[in-house]
């Protein structure tokens, strides 16, 4: 599955997972990306869009 939003470009970010004993291992944070049908220039297309863009109305969904 895609790990970036095709509207805003939000992608994965990396950092450290810190345990209780303060040992560090690498981990990633992935955005909540959904595959939705979007109207683009009047034609429906499938795009990977993060839920923040869906909620804020940056894309027009094809229902």
C-alpha positions in Angstrom: 0.0 0.0 0.0 1.1 3.5 -0.7 2.7 5.3 2.3 2.3 8.9 1.1 -0.6 11.2 0.3 -1.0 12.2 -3.3 -2.6 15.5 -2.4 -0.4 17.0 0.3 2.6 14.8 0.0 2.6 13.6 3.6 4.8 10.6 3.9 6.5 8.4 6.5 8.7 9.9 9.2 11.3 8.0 11.2 12.6 8.2 14.7 13.5 6.1 17.7 11.3 3.8 19.7 12.4 4.3 23.3 11.8 1.5 25.8 11.5 1.9 29.6 15.2 1.1 30.0 15.9 3.8 27.4 17.2 1.5 24.7 16.5 2.9 21.3 15.5 1.1 18.1 14.4 2.6 14.8 10.7 2.8 13.9 8.5 4.7 11.5 5.2 6.6 11.7 3.0 6.2 8.6 0.1 8.5 7.8 -3.4 7.1 7.6 -3.7 6.8 3.8 -6.9 5.6 2.2 -7.5 4.6 -1.5 -10.6 6.7 -2.6 -12.3 7.7 -5.8 -11.7 11.4 -6.3 -13.0 13.8 -8.9 -10.1 15.4 -10.7 -11.0 17.8 -13.5 -14.5 16.3 -13.7 -13.2 12.7 -14.1 -13.2 10.1 -11.4 -9.7 8.7 -10.4 -8.4 6.5 -7.7 -5.9 8.2 -5.4 -4.2 7.5 -2.1 -5.3 10.4 0.2 -4.6 10.9 3.9 -7.6 11.2 6.2 -6.6 14.8 7.1 -7.1 15.8 3.5 -10.4 13.9 3.3 -11.7 15.5 6.5 -10.6 19.1 5.6 -12.2 18.9 2.1 -9.1 19.3 0.0 -10.4 16.7 -2.4 -13.8 16.2 -3.9 -15.0 12.6 -3.5 -16.8 10.8 -6.3 -19.8 9.1 -4.7 
